[in-house]
Amino acid sequence: MNQGGKFTSLEFKIFCSTHGISRQLTTAYTPQQNGVAERKNKTLMNIVRATLNERQVPKAFWPEAARWCVHVQNRSPTSAIEQKTPEEAWCGEKPRVDYF
């Protein structure tokens, strides 16, 4: 079984352990085993597509649109972490969103 190697180094294992991160490795090329992340990726790509389409922005701006959509999602409350934003859960303080 090949697990890619990207996230299997001892250094990364120690990092995750130190920060209380529980890891679950999956078999390579089986997105079905990582359903939560795959659904999040699909949702994100749908948002990017809708954003570009709504404003008739050329596809060349896809990377920037994806960065912006992730930026907004990281600063939006979610029930998965007690109505905090991912940014707040990570950094410990509410993010600025007045520029939205």
N, C-alpha and C positions, 0 to 999 in steps of 0.2 A: 504494500500500500504506500503510495507516494503522497505525502501531505504538503507538497509544494516547497517546504524549506524556509519560506519567507518568515514565518512566525514560529519556527521550531528551535531557534538558537537558545543556548543556555542563558545568554544575556537577556533576551526577551522574556524567558521564563522567570528569571529573577526579578525583572522589572514588574511583571504582572503580579507576582507573589507579593512583592514589597508594597504595591499599590492596591492590594485586595481585589485584583481582577481574576475572575474565574475563567479559565480557557477551556474550550471544547474544540478539538481538532476534527476536521471532516475529511472524507476521502476526496482527492482531487477530481475536478470535473463532475461533481454531484451537487449542484446548487439546491437540490431538494433537501439536503441535509442542513441547510442554513436558511430555513424559511423566513425567519424574521428579517435578516439582512437583505434577502432577495426581495421581499415585499417592500422594504424601505427603499431599496434601489429603484424598483419599478415605480413606486409612488413618486419619487424624486424625478425620475426621467419624464413621467407624465406631466408633472408640474413645469418642468423646463420646456417641454414641447408646447404646452398650453401657453406659457408666457411668451415664447418666441412667436407662436402663431397669432396670438391675440394682438400683439403689437407689430406684426409683420416684420420682424427682425430677421436679417439673413442668418442662415445656419452657421456662418463663420463665427457668430457670437455665442455658439453653443457652450464652450467652456466657461465663458464669463457668466452666462445665464445660470449654468449649473452651480458655479461658486456662489452667486447671489442667492439662489434658492436654498442652498445648504446654510448659508449665513442667516437667512431669515428663519429657517426651521430651527436652527440652534438657539435662536432668541425668542422662540414661541413656546408657550406653556404646553406641557404634555401630561396626561394622566399617568403615564408610565413612571414618572418620578415625582408623584405627589403635587401636581400642578406647578412644578418649577420648570424653568427652561433648562435645556441641556447645558447651556453656557453657565447658568447659575449653579447647577449641580457640579460642574467641573471646576469653576473658579471660586465659588462660595459667595458671589455677590451678583445682584441683579444687573443684567447688561443694559446699556443705553440703547434705546430704540427710537429716540426722538427724531432721528434723521430718516426714518421710514416714511 
